[in-house]
């Protein structure tokens, strides 16, 4: 699994500023057909530890490490 903290360190060492610093973010997802990382159906939260930078052309790049999933807290 990629380590977002190591990637962030390499980006900063190269002198690149981030648009969004390293953060933990949870997203609500609705799994309709379980497959891959999803073993259950229904609404749940999927987490990422992530940061965002812009490349020289202005495209936004989001690097992340998965934090897994948990029951949703929004319902």
mmCIF file of the N, C-alpha and C atoms, coordinates in Angstrom:
data_MODEL
# 
_entry.id   MODEL 
# 
loop_
_atom_site.group_PDB 
_atom_site.id 
_atom_site.type_symbol 
_atom_site.label_atom_id 
_atom_site.label_alt_id 
_atom_site.label_comp_id 
_atom_site.label_asym_id 
_atom_site.label_entity_id 
_atom_site.label_seq_id 
_atom_site.pdbx_PDB_ins_code 
_atom_site.Cartn_x 
_atom_site.Cartn_y 
_atom_site.Cartn_z 
_atom_site.occupancy 
_atom_site.B_iso_or_equiv 
_atom_site.pdbx_formal_charge 
_atom_site.auth_seq_id 
_atom_site.auth_comp_id 
_atom_site.auth_asym_id 
_atom_site.auth_atom_id 
_atom_site.pdbx_PDB_model_num 
ATOM 1   N N  . UNK A 1 1  ? 0.840   -1.172 0.000   1.00 0.00 ? 1  UNK A N  1 
ATOM 2   C CA . UNK A 1 1  ? 0.000   0.000  0.000   1.00 0.00 ? 1  UNK A CA 1 
ATOM 3   C C  . UNK A 1 1  ? 0.893   1.246  0.000   1.00 0.00 ? 1  UNK A C  1 
ATOM 4   N N  . UNK A 1 2  ? 0.595   2.210  -0.854  1.00 0.00 ? 2  UNK A N  1 
ATOM 5   C CA . UNK A 1 2  ? 1.393   3.444  -0.889  1.00 0.00 ? 2  UNK A CA 1 
ATOM 6   C C  . UNK A 1 2  ? 1.327   4.189  0.443   1.00 0.00 ? 2  UNK A C  1 
ATOM 7   N N  . UNK A 1 3  ? 2.427   4.815  0.812   1.00 0.00 ? 3  UNK A N  1 
ATOM 8   C CA . UNK A 1 3  ? 2.481   5.590  2.043   1.00 0.00 ? 3  UNK A CA 1 
ATOM 9   C C  . UNK A 1 3  ? 2.432   7.068  1.682   1.00 0.00 ? 3  UNK A C  1 
ATOM 10  N N  . UNK A 1 4  ? 1.306   7.699  1.921   1.00 0.00 ? 4  UNK A N  1 
ATOM 11  C CA . UNK A 1 4  ? 1.112   9.087  1.517   1.00 0.00 ? 4  UNK A CA 1 
ATOM 12  C C  . UNK A 1 4  ? 2.063   10.029 2.259   1.00 0.00 ? 4  UNK A C  1 
ATOM 13  N N  . UNK A 1 5  ? 2.453   9.693  3.470   1.00 0.00 ? 5  UNK A N  1 
ATOM 14  C CA . UNK A 1 5  ? 3.366   10.560 4.218   1.00 0.00 ? 5  UNK A CA 1 
ATOM 15  C C  . UNK A 1 5  ? 4.759   10.569 3.583   1.00 0.00 ? 5  UNK A C  1 
ATOM 16  N N  . UNK A 1 6  ? 5.226   9.418  3.101   1.00 0.00 ? 6  UNK A N  1 
ATOM 17  C CA . UNK A 1 6  ? 6.509   9.368  2.395   1.00 0.00 ? 6  UNK A CA 1 
ATOM 18  C C  . UNK A 1 6  ? 6.429   10.159 1.092   1.00 0.00 ? 6  UNK A C  1 
ATOM 19  N N  . UNK A 1 7  ? 5.338   10.005 0.367   1.00 0.00 ? 7  UNK A N  1 
ATOM 20  C CA . UNK A 1 7  ? 5.156   10.741 -0.884  1.00 0.00 ? 7  UNK A CA 1 
ATOM 21  C C  . UNK A 1 7  ? 5.106   12.237 -0.612  1.00 0.00 ? 7  UNK A C  1 
ATOM 22  N N  . UNK A 1 8  ? 4.398   12.652 0.420   1.00 0.00 ? 8  UNK A N  1 
ATOM 23  C CA . UNK A 1 8  ? 4.328   14.062 0.782   1.00 0.00 ? 8  UNK A CA 1 
ATOM 24  C C  . UNK A 1 8  ? 5.718   14.602 1.119   1.00 0.00 ? 8  UNK A C  1 
ATOM 25  N N  . UNK A 1 9  ? 6.520   13.820 1.845   1.00 0.00 ? 9  UNK A N  1 
ATOM 26  C CA . UNK A 1 9  ? 7.884   14.236 2.171   1.00 0.00 ? 9  UNK A CA 1 
ATOM 27  C C  . UNK A 1 9  ? 8.733   14.428 0.922   1.00 0.00 ? 9  UNK A C  1 
ATOM 28  N N  . UNK A 1 10 ? 8.586   13.523 -0.043  1.00 0.00 ? 10 UNK A N  1 
ATOM 29  C CA . UNK A 1 10 ? 9.346   13.638 -1.282  1.00 0.00 ? 10 UNK A CA 1 
ATOM 30  C C  . UNK A 1 10 ? 8.910   14.862 -2.093  1.00 0.00 ? 10 UNK A C  1 
ATOM 31  N N  . UNK A 1 11 ? 7.613   15.121 -2.114  1.00 0.00 ? 11 UNK A N  1 
ATOM 32  C CA . UNK A 1 11 ? 7.089   16.292 -2.829  1.00 0.00 ? 11 UNK A CA 1 
ATOM 33  C C  . UNK A 1 11 ? 7.625   17.572 -2.199  1.00 0.00 ? 11 UNK A C  1 
ATOM 34  N N  . UNK A 1 12 ? 7.587   17.663 -0.880  1.00 0.00 ? 12 UNK A N  1 
ATOM 35  C CA . UNK A 1 12 ? 8.086   18.863 -0.191  1.00 0.00 ? 12 UNK A CA 1 
ATOM 36  C C  . UNK A 1 12 ? 9.594   19.014 -0.370  1.00 0.00 ? 12 UNK A C  1 
ATOM 37  N N  . UNK A 1 13 ? 10.329  17.879 -0.342  1.00 0.00 ? 13 UNK A N  1 
ATOM 38  C CA . UNK A 1 13 ? 11.780  17.931 -0.531  1.00 0.00 ? 13 UNK A CA 1 
ATOM 39  C C  . UNK A 1 13 ? 12.135  18.445 -1.927  1.00 0.00 ? 13 UNK A C  1 
ATOM 40  N N  . UNK A 1 14 ? 11.243  18.222 -2.893  1.00 0.00 ? 14 UNK A N  1 
ATOM 41  C CA . UNK A 1 14 ? 11.460  18.706 -4.259  1.00 0.00 ? 14 UNK A CA 1 
ATOM 42  C C  . UNK A 1 14 ? 11.077  20.177 -4.404  1.00 0.00 ? 14 UNK A C  1 
ATOM 43  N N  . UNK A 1 15 ? 10.611  20.789 -3.317  1.00 0.00 ? 15 UNK A N  1 
ATOM 44  C CA . UNK A 1 15 ? 10.265  22.208 -3.354  1.00 0.00 ? 15 UNK A CA 1 
ATOM 45  C C  . UNK A 1 15 ? 8.885   22.506 -3.890  1.00 0.00 ? 15 UNK A C  1 
ATOM 46  N N  . UNK A 1 16 ? 8.028   21.501 -3.924  1.00 0.00 ? 16 UNK A N  1 
ATOM 47  C CA . UNK A 1 16 ? 6.667   21.682 -4.441  1.00 0.00 ? 16 UNK A CA 1 
ATOM 48  C C  . UNK A 1 16 ? 5.723   21.956 -3.274  1.00 0.00 ? 16 UNK A C  1 
ATOM 49  N N  . UNK A 1 17 ? 4.943   23.021 -3.396  1.00 0.00 ? 17 UNK A N  1 
ATOM 50  C CA . UNK A 1 17 ? 3.963   23.352 -2.371  1.00 0.00 ? 17 UNK A CA 1 
ATOM 51  C C  . UNK A 1 17 ? 2.671   22.577 -2.609  1.00 0.00 ? 17 UNK A C  1 
ATOM 52  N N  . UNK A 1 18 ? 2.024   22.194 -1.531  1.00 0.00 ? 18 UNK A N  1 
ATOM 53  C CA . UNK A 1 18 ? 0.743   21.497 -1.662  1.00 0.00 ? 18 UNK A CA 1 
ATOM 54  C C  . UNK A 1 18 ? -0.392  22.514 -1.607  1.00 0.00 ? 18 UNK A C  1 
ATOM 55  N N  . UNK A 1 19 ? -1.481  22.199 -2.285  1.00 0.00 ? 19 UNK A N  1 
ATOM 56  C CA . UNK A 1 19 ? -2.690  23.019 -2.219  1.00 0.00 ? 19 UNK A CA 1 
ATOM 57  C C  . UNK A 1 19 ? -3.523  22.640 -1.004  1.00 0.00 ? 19 UNK A C  1 
ATOM 58  N N  . UNK A 1 20 ? -3.507  21.362 -0.674  1.00 0.00 ? 20 UNK A N  1 
ATOM 59  C CA . UNK A 1 20 ? -4.151  20.848 0.535   1.00 0.00 ? 20 UNK A CA 1 
ATOM 60  C C  . UNK A 1 20 ? -3.122  20.015 1.262   1.00 0.00 ? 20 UNK A C  1 
ATOM 61  N N  . UNK A 1 21 ? -2.820  20.383 2.503   1.00 0.00 ? 21 UNK A N  1 
ATOM 62  C CA . UNK A 1 21 ? -1.853  19.638 3.316   1.00 0.00 ? 21 UNK A CA 1 
ATOM 63  C C  . UNK A 1 21 ? -2.402  18.243 3.621   1.00 0.00 ? 21 UNK A C  1 
ATOM 64  N N  . UNK A 1 22 ? -1.558  17.381 4.155   1.00 0.00 ? 22 UNK A N  1 
ATOM 65  C CA . UNK A 1 22 ? -1.991  16.031 4.508   1.00 0.00 ? 22 UNK A CA 1 
ATOM 66  C C  . UNK A 1 22 ? -3.153  16.124 5.495   1.00 0.00 ? 22 UNK A C  1 
ATOM 67  N N  . UNK A 1 23 ? -4.213  15.382 5.183   1.00 0.00 ? 23 UNK A N  1 
ATOM 68  C CA . UNK A 1 23 ? -5.412  15.371 6.018   1.00 0.00 ? 23 UNK A CA 1 
ATOM 69  C C  . UNK A 1 23 ? -6.056  13.995 5.964   1.00 0.00 ? 23 UNK A C  1 
ATOM 70  N N  . UNK A 1 24 ? -6.881  13.698 6.948   1.00 0.00 ? 24 UNK A N  1 
ATOM 71  C CA . UNK A 1 24 ? -7.721  12.503 6.908   1.00 0.00 ? 24 UNK A CA 1 
ATOM 72  C C  . UNK A 1 24 ? -9.119  12.964 6.525   1.00 0.00 ? 24 UNK A C  1 
ATOM 73  N N  . UNK A 1 25 ? -9.668  12.316 5.507   1.00 0.00 ? 25 UNK A N  1 
ATOM 74  C CA . UNK A 1 25 ? -10.986 12.711 5.005   1.00 0.00 ? 25 UNK A CA 1 
ATOM 75  C C  . UNK A 1 25 ? -11.830 11.453 4.820   1.00 0.00 ? 25 UNK A C  1 
ATOM 76  N N  . UNK A 1 26 ? -13.090 11.529 5.240   1.00 0.00 ? 26 UNK A N  1 
ATOM 77  C CA . UNK A 1 26 ? -14.032 10.416 5.091   1.00 0.00 ? 26 UNK A CA 1 
ATOM 78  C C  . UNK A 1 26 ? -15.132 10.823 4.128   1.00 0.00 ? 26 UNK A C  1 
ATOM 79  N N  . UNK A 1 27 ? -15.480 9.897  3.224   1.00 0.00 ? 27 UNK A N  1 
ATOM 80  C CA . UNK A 1 27 ? -16.489 10.131 2.204   1.00 0.00 ? 27 UNK A CA 1 
ATOM 81  C C  . UNK A 1 27 ? -17.602 9.104  2.358   1.00 0.00 ? 27 UNK A C  1 
ATOM 82  N N  . UNK A 1 28 ? -18.842 9.555  2.236   1.00 0.00 ? 28 UNK A N  1 
ATOM 83  C CA . UNK A 1 28 ? -19.960 8.623  2.268   1.00 0.00 ? 28 UNK A CA 1 
ATOM 84  C C  . UNK A 1 28 ? -20.098 7.954  0.908   1.00 0.00 ? 28 UNK A C  1 
ATOM 85  N N  . UNK A 1 29 ? -20.179 6.628  0.898   1.00 0.00 ? 29 UNK A N  1 
ATOM 86  C CA . UNK A 1 29 ? -20.346 5.868  -0.344  1.00 0.00 ? 29 UNK A CA 1 
ATOM 87  C C  . UNK A 1 29 ? -21.531 4.922  -0.194  1.00 0.00 ? 29 UNK A C  1 
ATOM 88  N N  . UNK A 1 30 ? -22.171 4.617  -1.298  1.00 0.00 ? 30 UNK A N  1 
ATOM 89  C CA . UNK A 1 30 ? -23.269 3.658  -1.306  1.00 0.00 ? 30 UNK A CA 1 
ATOM 90  C C  . UNK A 1 30 ? -22.850 2.495  -2.191  1.00 0.00 ? 30 UNK A C  1 
ATOM 91  N N  . UNK A 1 31 ? -22.516 1.380  -1.584  1.00 0.00 ? 31 UNK A N  1 
ATOM 92  C CA . UNK A 1 31 ? -22.066 0.199  -2.320  1.00 0.00 ? 31 UNK A CA 1 
ATOM 93  C C  . UNK A 1 31 ? -23.299 -0.564 -2.798  1.00 0.00 ? 31 UNK A C  1 
ATOM 94  N N  . UNK A 1 32 ? -23.460 -0.644 -4.111  1.00 0.00 ? 32 UNK A N  1 
ATOM 95  C CA . UNK A 1 32 ? -24.605 -1.319 -4.696  1.00 0.00 ? 32 UNK A CA 1 
ATOM 96  C C  . UNK A 1 32 ? -24.266 -2.778 -4.978  1.00 0.00 ? 32 UNK A C  1 
ATOM 97  N N  . UNK A 1 33 ? -23.106 -3.023 -5.571  1.00 0.00 ? 33 UNK A N  1 
ATOM 98  C CA . UNK A 1 33 ? -22.662 -4.378 -5.890  1.00 0.00 ? 33 UNK A CA 1 
ATOM 99  C C  . UNK A 1 33 ? -21.286 -4.587 -5.272  1.00 0.00 ? 33 UNK A C  1 
ATOM 100 N N  . UNK A 1 34 ? -21.193 -5.321 -4.161  1.00 0.00 ? 34 UNK A N  1 
ATOM 101 C CA . UNK A 1 34 ? -19.898 -5.525 -3.515  1.00 0.00 ? 34 UNK A CA 1 
ATOM 102 C C  . UNK A 1 34 ? -18.903 -6.218 -4.446  1.00 0.00 ? 34 UNK A C  1 
ATOM 103 N N  . UNK A 1 35 ? -17.693 -5.684 -4.470  1.00 0.00 ? 35 UNK A N  1 
ATOM 104 C CA . UNK A 1 35 ? -16.586 -6.289 -5.209  1.00 0.00 ? 35 UNK A CA 1 
ATOM 105 C C  . UNK A 1 35 ? -15.311 -5.590 -4.780  1.00 0.00 ? 35 UNK A C  1 
ATOM 106 N N  . UNK A 1 36 ? -14.169 -6.196 -5.036  1.00 0.00 ? 36 UNK A N  1 
ATOM 107 C CA . UNK A 1 36 ? -12.899 -5.585 -4.680  1.00 0.00 ? 36 UNK A CA 1 
ATOM 108 C C  . UNK A 1 36 ? -12.812 -5.317 -3.195  1.00 0.00 ? 36 UNK A C  1 
ATOM 109 N N  . UNK A 1 37 ? -12.595 -4.071 -2.813  1.00 0.00 ? 37 UNK A N  1 
ATOM 110 C CA . UNK A 1 37 ? -12.443 -3.738 -1.398  1.00 0.00 ? 37 UNK A CA 1 
ATOM 111 C C  . UNK A 1 37 ? -13.759 -3.721 -0.632  1.00 0.00 ? 37 UNK A C  1 
ATOM 112 N N  . UNK A 1 38 ? -14.884 -3.777 -1.343  1.00 0.00 ? 38 UNK A N  1 
ATOM 113 C CA . UNK A 1 38 ? -16.193 -3.714 -0.697  1.00 0.00 ? 38 UNK A CA 1 
ATOM 114 C C  . UNK A 1 38 ? -16.779 -5.110 -0.546  1.00 0.00 ? 38 UNK A C  1 
ATOM 115 N N  . UNK A 1 39 ? -17.017 -5.529 0.687   1.00 0.00 ? 39 UNK A N  1 
ATOM 116 C CA . UNK A 1 39 ? -17.555 -6.865 0.930   1.00 0.00 ? 39 UNK A CA 1 
ATOM 117 C C  . UNK A 1 39 ? -19.028 -6.833 1.312   1.00 0.00 ? 39 UNK A C  1 
ATOM 118 N N  . UNK A 1 40 ? -19.569 -5.636 1.576   1.00 0.00 ? 40 UNK A N  1 
ATOM 119 C CA . UNK A 1 40 ? -20.961 -5.504 1.983   1.00 0.00 ? 40 UNK A CA 1 
ATOM 120 C C  . UNK A 1 40 ? -21.670 -4.463 1.131   1.00 0.00 ? 40 UNK A C  1 
ATOM 121 N N  . UNK A 1 41 ? -23.001 -4.588 1.058   1.00 0.00 ? 41 UNK A N  1 
ATOM 122 C CA . UNK A 1 41 ? -23.826 -3.588 0.380   1.00 0.00 ? 41 UNK A CA 1 
ATOM 123 C C  . UNK A 1 41 ? -24.261 -2.531 1.375   1.00 0.00 ? 41 UNK A C  1 
ATOM 124 N N  . UNK A 1 42 ? -24.573 -1.355 0.878   1.00 0.00 ? 42 UNK A N  1 
ATOM 125 C CA . UNK A 1 42 ? -25.158 -0.316 1.708   1.00 0.00 ? 42 UNK A CA 1 
ATOM 126 C C  . UNK A 1 42 ? -24.291 0.920  1.837   1.00 0.00 ? 42 UNK A C  1 
ATOM 127 N N  . UNK A 1 43 ? -24.782 1.853  2.633   1.00 0.00 ? 43 UNK A N  1 
ATOM 128 C CA . UNK A 1 43 ? -24.111 3.129  2.838   1.00 0.00 ? 43 UNK A CA 1 
ATOM 129 C C  . UNK A 1 43 ? -23.064 2.976  3.935   1.00 0.00 ? 43 UNK A C  1 
ATOM 130 N N  . UNK A 1 44 ? -21.869 3.459  3.661   1.00 0.00 ? 44 UNK A N  1 
ATOM 131 C CA . UNK A 1 44 ? -20.770 3.423  4.633   1.00 0.00 ? 44 UNK A CA 1 
ATOM 132 C C  . UNK A 1 44 ? -19.819 4.564  4.342   1.00 0.00 ? 44 UNK A C  1 
ATOM 133 N N  . UNK A 1 45 ? -18.857 4.755  5.215   1.00 0.00 ? 45 UNK A N  1 
ATOM 134 C CA . UNK A 1 45 ? -17.826 5.775  5.015   1.00 0.00 ? 45 UNK A CA 1 
ATOM 135 C C  . UNK A 1 45 ? -16.535 5.110  4.559   1.00 0.00 ? 45 UNK A C  1 
ATOM 136 N N  . UNK A 1 46 ? -15.868 5.721  3.595   1.00 0.00 ? 46 UNK A N  1 
ATOM 137 C CA . UNK A 1 46 ? -14.554 5.277  3.128   1.00 0.00 ? 46 UNK A CA 1 
ATOM 138 C C  . UNK A 1 46 ? -13.567 6.399  3.431   1.00 0.00 ? 46 UNK A C  1 
ATOM 139 N N  . UNK A 1 47 ? -12.446 6.052  4.051   1.00 0.00 ? 47 UNK A N  1 
ATOM 140 C CA . UNK A 1 47 ? -11.505 7.073  4.473   1.00 0.00 ? 47 UNK A CA 1 
ATOM 141 C C  . UNK A 1 47 ? -10.211 7.080  3.683   1.00 0.00 ? 47 UNK A C  1 
ATOM 142 N N  . UNK A 1 48 ? -9.644  8.267  3.547   1.00 0.00 ? 48 UNK A N  1 
ATOM 143 C CA . UNK A 1 48 ? -8.339  8.452  2.912   1.00 0.00 ? 48 UNK A CA 1 
ATOM 144 C C  . UNK A 1 48 ? -7.489  9.397  3.756   1.00 0.00 ? 48 UNK A C  1 
ATOM 145 N N  . UNK A 1 49 ? -6.201  9.129  3.818   1.00 0.00 ? 49 UNK A N  1 
ATOM 146 C CA . UNK A 1 49 ? -5.223  10.113 4.289   1.00 0.00 ? 49 UNK A CA 1 
ATOM 147 C C  . UNK A 1 49 ? -4.637  10.660 3.008   1.00 0.00 ? 49 UNK A C  1 
ATOM 148 N N  . UNK A 1 50 ? -4.734  11.964 2.759   1.00 0.00 ? 50 UNK A N  1 
ATOM 149 C CA . UNK A 1 50 ? -4.480  12.494 1.426   1.00 0.00 ? 50 UNK A CA 1 
ATOM 150 C C  . UNK A 1 50 ? -3.889  13.902 1.454   1.00 0.00 ? 50 UNK A C  1 
ATOM 151 N N  . UNK A 1 51 ? -3.344  14.298 0.286   1.00 0.00 ? 51 UNK A N  1 
ATOM 152 C CA . UNK A 1 51 ? -2.952  15.687 0.044   1.00 0.00 ? 51 UNK A CA 1 
ATOM 153 C C  . UNK A 1 51 ? -3.099  15.963 -1.440  1.00 0.00 ? 51 UNK A C  1 
ATOM 154 N N  . UNK A 1 52 ? -3.129  17.266 -1.795  1.00 0.00 ? 52 UNK A N  1 
ATOM 155 C CA . UNK A 1 52 ? -3.347  17.666 -3.190  1.00 0.00 ? 52 UNK A CA 1 
ATOM 156 C C  . UNK A 1 52 ? -2.261  18.657 -3.605  1.00 0.00 ? 52 UNK A C  1 
ATOM 157 N N  . UNK A 1 53 ? -1.722  18.441 -4.813  1.00 0.00 ? 53 UNK A N  1 
ATOM 158 C CA . UNK A 1 53 ? -0.786  19.376 -5.434  1.00 0.00 ? 53 UNK A CA 1 
ATOM 159 C C  . UNK A 1 53 ? -1.266  19.655 -6.856  1.00 0.00 ? 53 UNK A C  1 
ATOM 160 N N  . UNK A 1 54 ? -0.732  20.706 -7.471  1.00 0.00 ? 54 UNK A N  1 
ATOM 161 C CA . UNK A 1 54 ? -1.025  21.004 -8.867  1.00 0.00 ? 54 UNK A CA 1 
ATOM 162 C C  . UNK A 1 54 ? 0.241   20.744 -9.679  1.00 0.00 ? 54 UNK A C  1 
ATOM 163 N N  . UNK A 1 55 ? 0.089   20.103 -10.851 1.00 0.00 ? 55 UNK A N  1 
ATOM 164 C CA . UNK A 1 55 ? 1.244   19.906 -11.719 1.00 0.00 ? 55 UNK A CA 1 
ATOM 165 C C  . UNK A 1 55 ? 1.505   21.204 -12.494 1.00 0.00 ? 55 UNK A C  1 
ATOM 166 N N  . UNK A 1 56 ? 2.594   21.284 -13.259 1.00 0.00 ? 56 UNK A N  1 
ATOM 167 C CA . UNK A 1 56 ? 2.925   22.536 -13.965 1.00 0.00 ? 56 UNK A CA 1 
ATOM 168 C C  . UNK A 1 56 ? 1.844   23.030 -14.933 1.00 0.00 ? 56 UNK A C  1 
ATOM 169 N N  . UNK A 1 57 ? 0.985   22.119 -15.404 1.00 0.00 ? 57 UNK A N  1 
ATOM 170 C CA . UNK A 1 57 ? -0.095  22.515 -16.303 1.00 0.00 ? 57 UNK A CA 1 
ATOM 171 C C  . UNK A 1 57 ? -1.373  22.890 -15.551 1.00 0.00 ? 57 UNK A C  1 
ATOM 172 N N  . UNK A 1 58 ? -1.346  22.812 -14.222 1.00 0.00 ? 58 UNK A N  1 
ATOM 173 C CA . UNK A 1 58 ? -2.507  23.185 -13.421 1.00 0.00 ? 58 UNK A CA 1 
ATOM 174 C C  . UNK A 1 58 ? -3.440  22.045 -13.070 1.00 0.00 ? 58 UNK A C  1 
ATOM 175 N N  . UNK A 1 59 ? -3.109  20.822 -13.511 1.00 0.00 ? 59 UNK A N  1 
ATOM 176 C CA . UNK A 1 59 ? -3.948  19.684 -13.148 1.00 0.00 ? 59 UNK A CA 1 
ATOM 177 C C  . UNK A 1 59 ? -3.745  19.347 -11.675 1.00 0.00 ? 59 UNK A C  1 
ATOM 178 N N  . UNK A 1 60 ? -4.844  19.062 -10.980 1.00 0.00 ? 60 UNK A N  1 
ATOM 179 C CA . UNK A 1 60 ? -4.762  18.713 -9.569  1.00 0.00 ? 60 UNK A CA 1 
ATOM 180 C C  . UNK A 1 60 ? -4.494  17.223 -9.416  1.00 0.00 ? 60 UNK A C  1 
ATOM 181 N N  . UNK A 1 61 ? -3.549  16.898 -8.555  1.00 0.00 ? 61 UNK A N  1 
ATOM 182 C CA . UNK A 1 61 ? -3.183  15.505 -8.288  1.00 0.00 ? 61 UNK A CA 1 
ATOM 183 C C  . UNK A 1 61 ? -3.433  15.224 -6.816  1.00 0.00 ? 61 UNK A C  1 
ATOM 184 N N  . UNK A 1 62 ? -4.212  14.191 -6.541  1.00 0.00 ? 62 UNK A N  1 
ATOM 185 C CA . UNK A 1 62 ? -4.507  13.802 -5.167  1.00 0.00 ? 62 UNK A CA 1 
ATOM 186 C C  . UNK A 1 62 ? -3.811  12.481 -4.887  1.00 0.00 ? 62 UNK A C  1 
ATOM 187 N N  . UNK A 1 63 ? -2.939  12.490 -3.903  1.00 0.00 ? 63 UNK A N  1 
ATOM 188 C CA . UNK A 1 63 ? -2.246  11.283 -3.468  1.00 0.00 ? 63 UNK A CA 1 
ATOM 189 C C  . UNK A 1 63 ? -2.875  10.845 -2.159  1.00 0.00 ? 63 UNK A C  1 
ATOM 190 N N  . UNK A 1 64 ? -3.076  9.533  -1.995  1.00 0.00 ? 64 UNK A N  1 
ATOM 191 C CA . UNK A 1 64 ? -3.757  9.082  -0.781  1.00 0.00 ? 64 UNK A CA 1 
ATOM 192 C C  . UNK A 1 64 ? -3.338  7.679  -0.369  1.00 0.00 ? 64 UNK A C  1 
ATOM 193 N N  . UNK A 1 65 ? -3.587  7.400  0.893   1.00 0.00 ? 65 UNK A N  1 
ATOM 194 C CA . UNK A 1 65 ? -3.504  6.061  1.461   1.00 0.00 ? 65 UNK A CA 1 
ATOM 195 C C  . UNK A 1 65 ? -4.886  5.767  2.028   1.00 0.00 ? 65 UNK A C  1 
ATOM 196 N N  . UNK A 1 66 ? -5.431  4.602  1.715   1.00 0.00 ? 66 UNK A N  1 
ATOM 197 C CA . UNK A 1 66 ? -6.758  4.244  2.205   1.00 0.00 ? 66 UNK A CA 1 
ATOM 198 C C  . UNK A 1 66 ? -6.743  4.013  3.715   1.00 0.00 ? 66 UNK A C  1 
ATOM 199 N N  . UNK A 1 67 ? -7.768  4.508  4.380   1.00 0.00 ? 67 UNK A N  1 
ATOM 200 C CA . UNK A 1 67 ? -7.964  4.257  5.806   1.00 0.00 ? 67 UNK A CA 1 
ATOM 201 C C  . UNK A 1 67 ? -9.004  3.161  6.036   1.00 0.00 ? 67 UNK A C  1 
ATOM 202 N N  . UNK A 1 68 ? -9.505  2.605  4.947   1.00 0.00 ? 68 UNK A N  1 
ATOM 203 C CA . UNK A 1 68 ? -10.510 1.545  5.052   1.00 0.00 ? 68 UNK A CA 1 
ATOM 204 C C  . UNK A 1 68 ? -11.918 2.109  5.066   1.00 0.00 ? 68 UNK A C  1 
ATOM 205 N N  . UNK A 1 69 ? -12.843 1.336  5.611   1.00 0.00 ? 69 UNK A N  1 
ATOM 206 C CA . UNK A 1 69 ? -14.236 1.765  5.661   1.00 0.00 ? 69 UNK A CA 1 
ATOM 207 C C  . UNK A 1 69 ? -14.789 1.534  7.061   1.00 0.00 ? 69 UNK A C  1 
ATOM 208 N N  . UNK A 1 70 ? -15.917 2.198  7.336   1.00 0.00 ? 70 UNK A N  1 
ATOM 209 C CA . UNK A 1 70 ? -16.578 2.085  8.631   1.00 0.00 ? 70 UNK A CA 1 
ATOM 210 C C  . UNK A 1 70 ? -18.057 2.379  8.425   1.00 0.00 ? 70 UNK A C  1 
ATOM 211 N N  . UNK A 1 71 ? -18.889 1.995  9.373   1.00 0.00 ? 71 UNK A N  1 
ATOM 212 C CA . UNK A 1 71 ? -20.308 2.366  9.253   1.00 0.00 ? 71 UNK A CA 1 
ATOM 213 C C  . UNK A 1 71 ? -20.449 3.879  9.190   1.00 0.00 ? 71 UNK A C  1 
ATOM 214 N N  . UNK A 1 72 ? -21.378 4.341  8.391   1.00 0.00 ? 72 UNK A N  1 
ATOM 215 C CA . UNK A 1 72 ? -21.548 5.782  8.221   1.00 0.00 ? 72 UNK A CA 1 
ATOM 216 C C  . UNK A 1 72 ? -22.021 6.439  9.510   1.00 0.00 ? 72 UNK A C  1 
ATOM 217 N N  . UNK A 1 73 ? -21.584 7.651  9.733   1.00 0.00 ? 73 UNK A N  1 
ATOM 218 C CA . UNK A 1 73 ? -21.994 8.423  10.909  1.00 0.00 ? 73 UNK A CA 1 
ATOM 219 C C  . UNK A 1 73 ? -22.988 9.512  10.538  1.00 0.00 ? 73 UNK A C  1 
ATOM 220 N N  . UNK A 1 74 ? -23.373 9.577  9.262   1.00 0.00 ? 74 UNK A N  1 
ATOM 221 C CA . UNK A 1 74 ? -24.184 10.673 8.759   1.00 0.00 ? 74 UNK A CA 1 
ATOM 222 C C  . UNK A 1 74 ? -25.673 10.363 8.752   1.00 0.00 ? 74 UNK A C  1 
ATOM 223 N N  . UNK A 1 75 ? -26.074 9.211  9.167   1.00 0.00 ? 75 UNK A N  1 
ATOM 224 C CA . UNK A 1 75 ? -27.496 8.836  9.096   1.00 0.00 ? 75 UNK A CA 1 
ATOM 225 C C  . UNK A 1 75 ? -28.070 8.637  10.455  1.00 0.00 ? 75 UNK A C  1 
# 
